[in-house]
Structures are given as C-alpha cells and as structure tokens.
Amino acid sequence: MTLAVTERDQKTSLDALRANGGVPAIVYGRAQTPLKVVLDGKEFEKVRKEAGESTVLQLIGLKNSVEVLIKEVDFNPVKQRVMHVDLYAVEKGKEITTHVPLHFIGEAPVEETHAGSVTKVMHEVEVTSTPANLPNHIDVDLGQLRSVECKIHVSDLVVPKGVKINAAPEDSVAVVTAAKQTPASEESATAIDISAIEVEKKGKEVEA
C-alpha cells in the first residue's frame, strides 16, 4: 500500500498547512534522518483505516524510496481531526517490533447454547518480525470455545513463519464465563408470587 507525501516547506505555517487539508508528519528511523513531510488529510484517513498501524506503507513523492509504519497519530480532541503523524522508517530484512490487532472470527458454540459468555482479554499482541512477514492482523477463531472450560491462549494463535509473539504462551486471549443459573426454589417462589398477584387483582375487579 502506498501513501503520497511531499517535503514540508518550512515557510508555510502549520495553521495554513492544516487549513488547506494538509497534515504535518515526520519520517524517522534507525537508518533514516528525520524528515518533515506533509500528508493529504483525507487520503491519510483512508489509508489509516485500511492499513492500521501494522501494515508497511510505501511513501511516494520523495527522492528516495522509504517504507514506513504509522507509529503515532495525534488528534485534536475537539474537532476529532488528525493534527500530526509519526512515520517510522523500516529497514528491509531488519526485524521490527510493533503491535498487531486481533480479529475475532466465527461464533462460540458455548454462547449459542447459552452455557456461558466469551470475554476477550486481548485485542492486540506485540510481535517481532521482518517488514515482509509482518501481518496486518491475526485471526482468532471463537469456534474453539465449546464449553465453559475452554480458553484461547497465545500459544493457540496462528502466525506467519518468522513472526514471534512477545507474550507468554499461556497468556489468555479469550475466556469463557459460565452463565448464572437461577435456583429452582427462586423460580418457584417467583411463580407463586405472580399467581398471588393475579388472584388479588381479579378479586379487586370483582369488588369494583
């Protein structure tokens, strides 16, 4: 995926830049001299929603080819618009560490039978990988959760070859909480109370 950028003109103020739909950004990395650039706000929002922060992007519009990850995005809390972006330049063949989102797929049989409910403990995991092997997400199949004893651990996650998850294998990704059972005595008591109320109501109607 590509992202168009232009080198920032230092004579242009940030207010003027943003007023014209631009977003200031900086490109940096271990082998990259910090470079101030400008993104098109609408295009960046589209790319960010599609790519997230775990997809390597190819910057176009610069003299040299640069591949980056979206490292940090600053928002205006009032206007809810992007104010500044940090882009981390990756090195081909060199491992990087970043967070990858988890996508929960399928239906949990334990919820379909109303035996329990699923709690998603993790929503992303930290991974180490080369840019070429880096997944933009990791699928988690909820179909594995068939009973209240079931759990999905980090060790159950399937990742591409060369990708290492930086978490303990036994850490929980999703767990099942048993559904609360209403005691039969309470159900009987409730039924009796409802019947009594209905009889009392009918008696008042007769008196009227």
PAPADREN-932182 format. One record per residue (C-alpha): residue number from 1; residue in three letters; chain; x negated, y negated, z negated. Coordinates in steps of 0.1 Angstrom, whole numbers, plus 5000, padded with zeros to 4 digits. Example, Ala and Ser with C-alpha at 12.3 -4.5 7.8 and 13.67 -1.06 7.14 Angstrom:
<rs>
  resi  resn  chain    xx    yy    zz
     1   ALA      A  4877  5045  4922
     2   SER      A  4863  5011  4929
</rs>
This chain:
<rs>
  resi  resn  chain    xx    yy    zz
     1   MET      A  5000  5000  5000
     2   THR      A  4987  4965  5008
     3   LEU      A  4990  4931  4992
     4   ALA      A  4983  4899  5010
     5   VAL      A  4962  4873  4992
     6   THR      A  4944  4840  5000
     7   GLU      A  4915  4825  4982
     8   ARG      A  4927  4797  4960
     9   ASP      A  4920  4761  4969
    10   GLN      A  4907  4745  4936
    11   LYS      A  4920  4711  4947
    12   THR      A  4956  4724  4945
    13   SER      A  4971  4722  4911
    14   LEU      A  4988  4752  4895
    15   ASP      A  5021  4734  4893
    16   ALA      A  5020  4726  4930
    17   LEU      A  5010  4761  4939
    18   ARG      A  5039  4776  4919
    19   ALA      A  5063  4751  4933
    20   ASN      A  5056  4764  4968
    21   GLY      A  5063  4800  4957
    22   GLY      A  5027  4810  4950
    23   VAL      A  5013  4829  4921
    24   PRO      A  4977  4824  4909
    25   ALA      A  4957  4855  4903
    26   ILE      A  4922  4867  4896
    27   VAL      A  4904  4897  4910
    28   TYR      A  4876  4912  4888
    29   GLY      A  4859  4944  4880
    30   ARG      A  4826  4961  4871
    31   ALA      A  4812  4955  4906
    32   GLN      A  4834  4925  4915
    33   THR      A  4825  4889  4910
    34   PRO      A  4856  4872  4896
    35   LEU      A  4876  4857  4924
    36   LYS      A  4905  4833  4922
    37   VAL      A  4933  4841  4947
    38   VAL      A  4969  4832  4954
    39   LEU      A  4998  4857  4959
    40   ASP      A  5031  4851  4975
    41   GLY      A  5056  4854  4946
    42   LYS      A  5084  4872  4965
    43   GLU      A  5060  4897  4982
    44   PHE      A  5042  4904  4949
    45   GLU      A  5075  4912  4931
    46   LYS      A  5085  4936  4959
    47   VAL      A  5051  4953  4958
    48   ARG      A  5050  4955  4920
    49   LYS      A  5084  4971  4918
    50   GLU      A  5074  4997  4944
    51   ALA      A  5039  5004  4932
    52   GLY      A  5039  4997  4895
    53   GLU      A  5006  4994  4877
    54   SER      A  4992  5028  4886
    55   THR      A  4990  5025  4924
    56   VAL      A  4959  5014  4941
    57   LEU      A  4966  4984  4964
    58   GLN      A  4945  4973  4993
    59   LEU      A  4941  4935  4993
    60   ILE      A  4943  4919  5028
    61   GLY      A  4933  4884  5037
    62   LEU      A  4898  4884  5021
    63   LYS      A  4864  4886  5038
    64   ASN      A  4856  4919  5022
    65   SER      A  4879  4949  5016
    66   VAL      A  4889  4952  4980
    67   GLU      A  4911  4979  4963
    68   VAL      A  4928  4969  4931
    69   LEU      A  4952  4979  4903
    70   ILE      A  4977  4955  4888
    71   LYS      A  4962  4951  4854
    72   GLU      A  4983  4924  4837
    73   VAL      A  5012  4902  4846
    74   ASP      A  5021  4870  4827
    75   PHE      A  5057  4859  4828
    76   ASN      A  5075  4826  4820
    77   PRO      A  5098  4838  4791
    78   VAL      A  5124  4812  4800
    79   LYS      A  5125  4813  4838
    80   GLN      A  5115  4850  4840
    81   ARG      A  5091  4844  4868
    82   VAL      A  5055  4856  4873
    83   MET      A  5030  4829  4862
    84   HIS      A  4997  4847  4866
    85   VAL      A  4983  4881  4876
    86   ASP      A  4951  4900  4868
    87   LEU      A  4939  4924  4895
    88   TYR      A  4913  4950  4886
    89   ALA      A  4890  4959  4915
    90   VAL      A  4883  4996  4915
    91   GLU      A  4852  5013  4929
    92   LYS      A  4857  5042  4954
    93   GLY      A  4847  5075  4938
    94   LYS      A  4843  5060  4903
    95   GLU      A  4867  5071  4876
    96   ILE      A  4891  5046  4861
    97   THR      A  4914  5048  4831
    98   THR      A  4949  5035  4832
    99   HIS      A  4985  5042  4822
   100   VAL      A  5008  5062  4844
   101   PRO      A  5046  5062  4839
   102   LEU      A  5066  5095  4832
   103   HIS      A  5096  5102  4854
   104   PHE      A  5122  5124  4837
   105   ILE      A  5139  5146  4862
   106   GLY      A  5166  5173  4861
   107   GLU      A  5192  5180  4834
   108   ALA      A  5185  5195  4800
   109   PRO      A  5207  5227  4795
   110   VAL      A  5207  5221  4758
   111   GLU      A  5226  5188  4764
   112   GLU      A  5250  5204  4789
   113   THR      A  5260  5230  4762
   114   HIS      A  5262  5202  4736
   115   ALA      A  5239  5221  4713
   116   GLY      A  5215  5192  4710
   117   SER      A  5203  5159  4724
   118   VAL      A  5170  5150  4740
   119   THR      A  5147  5124  4727
   120   LYS      A  5120  5111  4750
   121   VAL      A  5089  5105  4728
   122   MET      A  5066  5092  4755
   123   HIS      A  5074  5071  4786
   124   GLU      A  5038  5069  4799
   125   VAL      A  5004  5085  4794
   126   GLU      A  4969  5073  4797
   127   VAL      A  4949  5091  4824
   128   THR      A  4914  5091  4838
   129   SER      A  4909  5097  4875
   130   THR      A  4892  5085  4906
   131   PRO      A  4914  5060  4926
   132   ALA      A  4920  5085  4953
   133   ASN      A  4935  5111  4929
   134   LEU      A  4955  5086  4907
   135   PRO      A  4992  5095  4907
   136   ASN      A  5017  5066  4906
   137   HIS      A  5039  5087  4882
   138   ILE      A  5041  5121  4866
   139   ASP      A  5073  5141  4867
   140   VAL      A  5087  5157  4835
   141   ASP      A  5113  5185  4842
   142   LEU      A  5140  5183  4815
   143   GLY      A  5153  5217  4827
   144   GLN      A  5128  5233  4804
   145   LEU      A  5148  5223  4773
   146   ARG      A  5173  5252  4770
   147   SER      A  5176  5253  4732
   148   VAL      A  5171  5233  4701
   149   GLU      A  5137  5250  4695
   150   CYS      A  5123  5237  4728
   151   LYS      A  5098  5209  4733
   152   ILE      A  5078  5195  4761
   153   HIS      A  5042  5189  4752
   154   VAL      A  5014  5171  4770
   155   SER      A  5000  5205  4780
   156   ASP      A  5032  5212  4800
   157   LEU      A  5027  5182  4823
   158   VAL      A  5016  5190  4858
   159   VAL      A  4990  5165  4872
   160   PRO      A  4969  5165  4904
   161   LYS      A  4935  5181  4904
   162   GLY      A  4908  5158  4890
   163   VAL      A  4933  5139  4867
   164   LYS      A  4927  5141  4830
   165   ILE      A  4954  5131  4805
   166   ASN      A  4939  5113  4775
   167   ALA      A  4962  5128  4748
   168   ALA      A  4962  5159  4726
   169   PRO      A  4977  5189  4744
   170   GLU      A  5001  5195  4715
   171   ASP      A  5015  5159  4715
   172   SER      A  5052  5159  4721
   173   VAL      A  5066  5143  4753
   174   ALA      A  5103  5152  4747
   175   VAL      A  5120  5169  4718
   176   VAL      A  5155  5182  4711
   177   THR      A  5176  5171  4681
   178   ALA      A  5203  5196  4670
   179   ALA      A  5238  5184  4673
   180   LYS      A  5256  5177  4640
   181   GLN      A  5282  5204  4632
   182   THR      A  5314  5194  4613
   183   PRO      A  5321  5218  4585
   184   ALA      A  5353  5238  4589
   185   SER      A  5366  5226  4555
   186   GLU      A  5363  5190  4566
   187   GLU      A  5381  5198  4599
   188   SER      A  5410  5215  4579
   189   ALA      A  5412  5186  4555
   190   THR      A  5414  5162  4584
   191   ALA      A  5442  5182  4600
   192   ILE      A  5462  5183  4567
   193   ASP      A  5458  5145  4562
   194   ILE      A  5471  5138  4597
   195   SER      A  5501  5161  4592
   196   ALA      A  5509  5144  4559
   197   ILE      A  5508  5110  4576
   198   GLU      A  5531  5122  4604
   199   VAL      A  5557  5136  4579
   200   GLU      A  5556  5104  4558
   201   LYS      A  5560  5083  4589
   202   LYS      A  5591  5104  4600
   203   GLY      A  5606  5100  4565
   204   LYS      A  5604  5062  4567
   205   GLU      A  5621  5063  4601
   206   VAL      A  5650  5083  4586
   207   GLU      A  5653  5059  4557
   208   ALA      A  5655  5030  4580
</rs>
